[in-house]
Amino acid sequence: MSGIIFNIKKFAVHDGPGIRTTLFLKGCPLRCRWCHNPESWTPEPVSIHRQIRLDGHIHNDSERIGVLTTVEEIMQELERERIIMEESGGGVTLSGGEPLMQPDFSKEILIQSSQAGFHTAIDTSGYADREIFRKIAPYTNLFLYDLKIMDPEEHKKFTGCNNEIILRNFEWLVRQDCEIIVRTPLIRGITDTPDNLEQLLTFLIPYQDTLKQIDFLTCHKMGRSKFEKLGLPYAFSGIDPTPSQSEVTKITSMFRNEGFTVTQS
């Protein structure tokens, strides 16, 4: 079985426990304005064209994003990292994009990784059919589940999609006793507003005893150059989307005071 990936990150330390190998799969149904990987949006490979100056001359250059690979090739890559992943308590994480845009490919990687003894995690927006979650849940040790904006209209405004299916899938995973880490990006004026944070807190409190932790991810402008290379408008030109450290501390304290385990990265 084959699928399209656009990166393999080894020695990853922010995508689950231990030292991990993170696989970035192409395709995503969301169009988050702050996305760090807009090259992942389309399911097929894309080419980025740019001009570079070298020795006083302008040269045209291009980079192809996305390669077709097989599960067998993926497993060979993982085997090379077995010792460091096992000794650190790490494993393999599927990310993207949205890895569940390639459900059969993702499922087979998870199955074979589980059979090989690797800890498995999937970083998901939650925007996928319930049946896909049913199929992959038995082979997934940890869900890194993105909850960005709670108001459905605001969510659609900034991501292009309604969040109803995301919230319902989250509730279903909780009922299946899946291990979940909630991940919330902090974007100034969008996700860090008092209204959004209060709604997020209210939504999560009933699941407090079952959640492993909440990760707050501070936004940065690393995706800006990618938007420009792809010819896409960047929403934060001339705007700093990163909350101050004092604001982040206030947010993390708000959730810790309610008994949640909270991390920030």
Order of alpha helices (4+ residues) and beta strands (2+ residues): beta-beta-beta-beta-beta-alpha-alpha-beta-alpha-beta-alpha-beta-alpha-alpha-beta-alpha-beta-alpha-alpha-beta
